[in-house]
Amino acid sequence: MDRSDRDDLLDALADLQHDLGKYIAMPLRMLPVEADEAAVRDALERALRRTRSGREGVQSARDLWTAFVAEIPAGLPALADLEAAVARALAWDTALDDGAAIDRARLEADFEAVGAAARAAIGRLRDGD
């Protein structure tokens, strides 16, 4: 990967870390510890389906990820952990539809992992991996 491509990828990752990594976790971070199941479920819905609002309108976590993947080369080893973290986070969407109980600690860990994986991918790419 040449320097220009690496710089473009780093820019895209920084945007993803902000738009997805930050905003997917925010609704849960803002909940009080004693929040009930309904409040957690509402935060989950906002996190996944109304992740970011801006000039482009409301974007879901899946929309943000799909847009990122469309602009990067496929199969980059530096992004493997990020891909896995996003897949775990997006899998929580089924909990909204099936009514299953939500393990808040696991949910929060999965959502926090997205931002951490994006930051780690940025570090690996800056280091030349």
N, C-alpha and C positions, 0 to 999 in steps of 0.2 A: 504494500500500500504506500503510495507516494505521500509526501508531506501535505499536499493540498487535499487529498482524499481523507487523510488522517485528521486534518483540521476541520473539514466538513463534518466528519463523524463525531469529533469532539463537540462541535457546536450542536449537532443534533442530540447527542447524549446529554449535554447541559440543559437543553430545552426539555428533554424528556424527564430528567431528574427533577426539574422544577414543576413541569406541568402534570406529570404522573406521580413521581416519587413523593413530592410534597403534598399534593392535593388529594391523593388517594388515602393518605393516613390522617389528614387533618380533621375530618368529621368525628373520628373516633377519639383523637387526642383531646378534642374539645368537650367530650362527654364527662360528666362527673363519674367518679368511681362507682357510685351507688346507682347509676342509671339502670333502668329496668330493661327487660328484653325488647319491648316495643321501641324504646329510644335507641338501643343498639341496632336493631333492625333498620330503623329510619336512617341512622348514620351510615350503615352499610349500603343502603340504597343510594344515598347521596354520594358516597365514596365511589361507587362503581358506575352508577348510571347518570350522575350529574357531577362528574369529577371536576370539571373546569368550566367556568363561564368567562367569555371574553368577546372580542370583536367577531369571532367566528360563531358565536352562539354558545349553546351548552354542548359540551363534549363528554362522552363517557370514557371510562378508563380504556375500554376496548377500542374506541375510536382513536384515542391518543396513541395507543400501542400500534394499531394497524397503520396509522400515518407514519410513525417512526420506522416500522419494518419496511414500508414501501420505499423509503428513501435511502436505505443502507444496503451494502452488499450482504448476501446471504451467507450463513455459516461461519461467521467470525468467531474464533475460539474465545476472544476477549469478552464476548457477550453471552456466553453459555450460562453463566450464573444469573445474569439479568433475565434471560429468557425463561429460566426455571422459576425465578421469583415472580415474574409477571404471570406466568401460567398458574402458579398457586394462588395468587391474588384474584385473578379473573375467575378461577373455579368457585369462589365464594358466591358468585352470581346465582348458582343453583339453590343456595340456602334461602334466597329471597323468594323463590318460586315454590320450593317444596315444603316450606314451613318448618324445617328441621331446627332444632335448638342450635344456638350459636355459641361456640366457645370463644368468648371475647378475648381471652389472652392469646389464643392461637390466631384469631383474626387479626388482632393488633400486630402480632409478630410477623404474620405474612405480609401485611401492608407496609410495615416499617422496613421489611426486607427489600422491597422494591427500590426505595431510595438508597439504601445501603449498597445494593447491587449496582445501581447506576453510578454511584460515586466510586465504587471499586473498579468498574469498567473504565471510567474516565482515568483513574490512576494507572491502570494497566496500559491503556493506550498511550498515555503521556510518557510512560516508561519504555515504550517501544514494543510491547507484547502484541 
